[in-house]
Amino acid sequence: MQKEEYLKKLETELKLIKRSNLTIRNYLYFNKKLLESTNKDPEQLSEEDVKNFLASMSDKASSSIILALAAIKFASIAILKQDLTKDIKRPKKDKTLPSVLTKDEIKSLIDASQTRKSKLMIKFLYSTGLRVSELVNLKPQDLNLQEKTGIVKKGKGKKDRFFTLPEKLIDELQNYIEKHPKNQYLFSKDKPFTTRNIQKIIKKTAENANIQKKVTPHTLRHSYATHLLESGTDIRIIQVLLGHENLNTTQIYTHVSTEEIKKVKNPLDNL
């Protein structure tokens, strides 16, 4: 079996079980890289080949290696009918806290936006906690401006969920939608923006704002959740708003919130 046929069969299997476009892209990418690293036909692959490939990724984040392992496992079982990863140990996840912007940094980021559209997108991401993949696929009819709500259709895990819109954004969104009546998507005309495009806009805006932290669309999602927690919002409500399947995923924000930590009276000050 040639490499191209193997990858095509893998794509078909993933589509049959309705994996997301992002998952399909990632699974194809890692299996393609494995084949290129060995220069072998798929049937000739061995567990040692997989180990060597994963070892070559040692400078990458644990999450990337875990994803590569899952991609190769799925492909080898689905296409080759054998698990090339069964004796390979899954690396531990890096226990890193997500980057979060302060409220002043959020304001600076918004103010540094160079166009009305980029400013609106940044406000939207921060005020809704949407993933960037959810934002680019959002359509005008997914918003109910009168009720100040919106709906994400087939978000992560193929689930729909509601989100709330801030009072401050309603008129701005109304004006934007009225000025772009032919838009099939909220922020684009005929096809969704690429997530990469949004990432570039936010990275450039953060540089303009002189923010030293790494800022991505997901940073705005983390900041949204953390600021909600700091303002006293129940973590179970934050779980629903973010679309987390498991509360443990949301619990990370209890470790990120710095405002409560700052309020702790240091024992030295009491001496």
Secondary structure as GFF3:
##gff-version 3
##sequence-region A 1 271
A	DSSP	alpha_helix	3	16	.	.	.	ID=ss1
A	DSSP	alpha_helix	21	38	.	.	.	ID=ss2
A	DSSP	three_ten_helix	42	44	.	.	.	ID=ss3
A	DSSP	alpha_helix	47	55	.	.	.	ID=ss4
A	DSSP	alpha_helix	62	75	.	.	.	ID=ss5
A	DSSP	pi_helix	76	80	.	.	.	ID=ss6
A	DSSP	alpha_helix	103	111	.	.	.	ID=ss7
A	DSSP	alpha_helix	116	128	.	.	.	ID=ss8
A	DSSP	alpha_helix	132	136	.	.	.	ID=ss9
A	DSSP	three_ten_helix	140	142	.	.	.	ID=ss10
A	DSSP	beta_strand	143	144	.	.	.	ID=ss11
A	DSSP	beta_strand	149	152	.	.	.	ID=ss12
A	DSSP	three_ten_helix	156	158	.	.	.	ID=ss13
A	DSSP	beta_strand	161	164	.	.	.	ID=ss14
A	DSSP	alpha_helix	167	179	.	.	.	ID=ss15
A	DSSP	alpha_helix	195	208	.	.	.	ID=ss16
A	DSSP	alpha_helix	217	230	.	.	.	ID=ss17
A	DSSP	alpha_helix	235	242	.	.	.	ID=ss18
A	DSSP	alpha_helix	247	250	.	.	.	ID=ss19
A	DSSP	alpha_helix	252	256	.	.	.	ID=ss20
A	DSSP	alpha_helix	259	262	.	.	.	ID=ss21
A	DSSP	three_ten_helix	267	270	.	.	.	ID=ss22
###
